């Protein structure tokens, strides 16, 4: 499974971002359920999913507060 980049998330519309957050939180819930029932095969997905949720929520907060992030190509220029 290829993990999505933060740059991809920044290109999402507000509606798509909200849908992606909901989807990622659902996946995190399913991972917790699988762990509790002993069916979790890939425990590393917890880390990746938690990080993805955090990144999405950060982007959402930045948009709400009107914060503009510099891209990596602009840093140091």
C-alpha positions as a printed Julia matrix, in Angstrom:
77×3 Matrix{Float64}:
   0.0     0.0    0.0
   1.44    3.34  -1.02
   0.99    6.07   1.54
  -0.26    9.43   0.4
   1.86   12.54   0.68
   0.96   15.74   2.48
   1.26   17.6   -0.84
  -1.59   15.46  -2.18
  -3.71   16.35   0.82
  -3.05   20.06   0.39
  -4.5    19.84  -3.14
  -7.83   18.47  -1.89
 -10.9    20.7   -1.74
 -12.5    21.37   1.65
 -15.23   18.79   1.0
 -12.72   16.17  -0.13
 -10.55   16.93   2.9
 -13.48   16.43   5.27
 -14.38   13.17   3.53
 -10.77   11.97   3.74
 -10.62   12.79   7.47
 -13.81   10.81   8.06
 -12.46    7.9    6.04
  -9.12    7.88   7.86
 -10.82    8.01  11.27
 -13.02    5.08  10.24
  -9.95    3.11   9.21
  -8.31    3.88  12.56
 -11.42    2.6   14.34
 -11.35   -0.59  12.26
  -7.67   -1.08  13.1
  -8.42   -0.71  16.82
 -11.26   -3.21  16.51
  -9.02   -5.68  14.68
  -6.35   -5.3   17.36
  -8.84   -5.9   20.15
 -10.19   -9.04  18.5
  -6.69  -10.26  17.68
  -7.05  -10.08  13.9
  -4.6    -7.24  13.26
  -2.04   -8.38  10.69
  -0.16   -5.13  10.06
   0.34   -3.2   13.31
   2.46   -0.57  11.55
  -0.7     0.72   9.87
  -1.65    2.3   13.21
   1.31    4.65  12.98
   0.67    5.55   9.36
  -3.05    6.09   9.83
  -2.63    8.17  13.0
  -0.04   10.31  11.24
  -2.29   10.72   8.18
  -5.21   11.83  10.38
  -2.96   14.34  12.16
  -1.71   15.75   8.85
  -5.25   16.09   7.5
  -6.45   17.81  10.67
  -3.47   20.17  10.53
  -4.32   21.15   6.97
  -7.95   21.7    7.94
  -6.93   23.92  10.88
  -4.53   25.9    8.69
  -7.32   26.6    6.23
  -9.73   27.66   8.98
  -7.17   30.06  10.44
  -6.0    31.31   7.04
  -2.41   30.16   7.49
  -0.42   29.85   4.27
   2.4    27.31   4.34
   5.57   27.75   2.33
   6.3    24.95  -0.08
   9.66   23.23   0.11
  10.69   24.77  -3.21
  10.25   28.29  -1.74
  12.28   27.67   1.4
  15.78   29.04   1.17
  15.08   30.96  -2.01
